[in-house]
Amino acid sequence: MCQPAPMERTAVVTGASSGIGAATARHLAREGYRVFCAARRKDRVEELAAEIGGTPVVCDVTSEDSVAELAALVGGRLDVLVNNAGGAFDAAPVAEADADDWRRTYEVNVIGLLLVTKALLPALVASGAGTIVNMGSTAGRIAYEGGAAYTAAKHGTQVVTETLRLELWDQPVRVMEVAPGMVKTDEFAVKRFGGDRAKAEAVYAGVAEPLTADDIADAVTWMVTRPAHVNIDEIVLRPRAQASQFKVHRV
């Protein structure tokens, strides 16, 4: 008797145009997932999707219409959602903060996570063993000067994750969070400092081995490939040189 072909496993990775998102898409593709590579930059996601045999999706996670188009493309079944889209856009103290920078930070890190999760949750439930991984940060655990917009947003990411886990307790969906510390990518710090590469490089000055995007992607892949009854609530990972937000070994 012929056995039915195994169903293709699928994953959505938001913010897939660079850094942790692109690395995660590559790692999941190597594990056999067909990855929907979602981000705003069309050329980047098309190049990545061609490289890994995935599906490019131009998507702004802060737009309900754009997210609805993503959900329609994914269809009625989804195995993994990695809510990676996010970012920091300022390093100003509260007394000098630009409210528009705060709104932008909250929109992409929290509202975007909400919109994408809400839109894709039915497909995750339909899979019978869905997994949500939210990209948090150690900034979601501790405050630091000049980081209020980002730390407030990433505390929001953490709380949304915890709330989802409570609300989905009787559904076949796992809810997880990855909270990286110091990760050196091509764009994160540059965006935070408005394109000032000197300031961005100063963040990592003297740190011999900050985490890389591949380190985080490796953790995400390990989490989602555990048996379906195993929920990895959260992983906090830092480079060995970073004992805390305030204690970093520099040479």
Helices and strands as residue ranges (DSSP letters): E 10-14, H 19-30, E 34-39, H 42-52, E 55-58, H 64-74, E 80-83, G 94-96, H 99-106, I 107-111, H 112-126, E 130-135, G 138-140, H 148-167, E 173-180, H 188-192, H 197-203, H 213-224, E 234-237, E 242-244, E 247-248
